[in-house]
Amino acid sequence: MLLAAVGEAREAAARAGIELVPLKGAALLELGVYQPGERGMSDADLLLRPGDLDAFEGILAGLGYSPMPNSADAWVRPSPGEAPPVLLDLHTGLWHIKNTGELFDWGLEPGPCGLALNLADLFLHAAAHPLLHHGELTPRALEDCARIAARAPGDGSKFWAQVARKAGVYGLRPVVWPVIKRLAPGEKFSRPLEPRGLEKIKAAFFEKAARKYSGPLEYLLPVLHRPGLLARYVVPDKKFMLRRYGSASAARYLLRPLGLLYSALRKR
């Protein structure tokens, strides 16, 4: 149901000249990394260029979707009968990459149903997302990464070389090292991905989160990777505030840092 909804949204977007790229479970299923029924999904994540967001939201409204209450990114459409609603989660940026436009310029390739992330970028996203967004490394995330790597052609050397090069460019070695260690692709392939110098300090924090979830680490790790995310996270734009809280008042902005601090400290 979700993949059909993605296909419908992609076709409508293409008619308007908008490129959509599935992420996470939608990408893994569409590319055949998993077969339907092997991996659960509660929503479908889609990446698009920031400049296309407003136009695409208008397209979704025309397809019967509406903004999901208390969510800054999700759109929802009721399903007939007893079926659950369709949720599409829209992304115009990814925390592990500063300039997401680079993916549209150099990280995409033709997939079975449209544009798709290449294997290296799909692996880095699957490895970085759980730690940067949720402060943990789940067995499912490891399975996702292992399956992506298993699809690499040949002996995998070209795939791992591409992963290592991109991880170096994006500063992701400390972020993905806990995954690399657990997958143990072999010294030949893993050595270029090993953190160096001060990266080892960052890697220690990500490894701690990989071993055991911590509320404070959930909020610290994104800023540790990209310090610029702190201001963006504490003081988001007006549209985010209106979608998430229903208000963009000065008082609501003042309360947000306190709410984040409370959430970080109360989580275990």
Order of alpha helices (4+ residues) and beta strands (2+ residues): alpha-beta-alpha-beta-alpha-beta-beta-beta-alpha-beta-beta-alpha-alpha-alpha-alpha-alpha-alpha-alpha-alpha-alpha-alpha
